[in-house]
Amino acid sequence: MKRLINILFTGILTSSAVLMPVSVATASTPLISASWLADNLNNSDLVIIDMRNSIDGGGYETFLEGHIPGAIHSDYGKAGWRVSRDNTPGLLPTDSQFQSLARNLGVNDNSQIVIVPAGVSSTDFGSSARAYWTFKLFGHQTVSILNGGWKNWSKIYPNKIETGAPIAPIEGNFVASFSANGYIDTDGVEQLVSDKTSSVALLDGRPEDQFWGEGKHPNANAAGHIPGAILISQSNAYNEIENKIKPVDILAEIYDDVTEGPVVSYCNTGHWAATNWFVLSELLGNKDVLLYDGSMVEWTKDQSRPLVSEKSNLAKVKEFLKLG
């Protein structure tokens, strides 16, 4: 059965709650600090998942050289966080596939999950954002991302680092139950594009050259963007100097056009789009945000689906003013 659009507004998060220290046993926040994690390392409900992979130049060997005490490694590109179907990469795994992945990491229904990016780039952060979204989609609500990732942790806590292989976790009891809240497939996007009265904003998280068809993902069959889309590159949400997500007040300005109302976040394979989804849904409180995992790679498999690559006169004027 196709997973179609299911938009559900469930309330607004206050921006002041984003980094508030909380009890592991009762609640979690989308982003946590290194100091919060250091204070909670001994909690038995904590599952720390180190996501380092080829995107950030790391992997299991890098993990063995040093990691947060108690962490378990899961390679974003190899472990099954995203799967290929019908020659389309980057798709959401099935319920059973994800349940097996999570249980092998020791995840229980009551686990507090902390996902650890490498902390080296916005694209690296996307790995953790995509894993976070996947947990939420399959019903696990107590999940957080370590802001600043491994790089920041190793600077702040050089004496709290383990090396070598960790003890294999006991298989968890997490039961995956898919909910379409937060998800949309190609059929759903086609319905939105064909509905000229739709109020749903299509948010493209790719670089500007790809948005305008001057470049494309190697697996995309054509260049351009989905008609009606607006561009907010996911890198805008990330402080490349500190290697952290920008403060909420700055994010609110960057995403001002899409902080309210329904939004579909897409990119090439649903990786960059995950960061835009995370910022809007989890940090800015817009619970009407859906992530299109197939994105441009799946959209362009059918040549009959429309694309836009020609810049509008308004876009040309804005570009001219920016250059001036």
Buried (B, 14 or more C-beta within 10 A) or exposed (E): EEBEBEBEEEEEBEBEBBBEEBEBEEEBBBBBBBEBBBEBBEBEEBBBBBBBBEBBEBBBEBBBEBBBBBBBBBBBEEBBBBBEEEEBBBBBBBBEBBBBBBBBBBBBEEBBBBBBBBBBBBBBBBBBBBBBBBBBBBBBEBBBBBBBBBBBBBEEBEEBBBEEEBEEBEEBBBBBEBEBBBBBBBEBBBBBBEEEEBEBBBBBBBBEEBBBBEEBBEBBBBBBBBEBBEBBBBBBBBEEEEBBBBEBEEBBEBBEEBBBBBBBBBBBBBBBBBBBBBBBBBBBBBBBBBBBBBBBBBBBBEEEBEBBEEBEEEEEEEEEEEEE
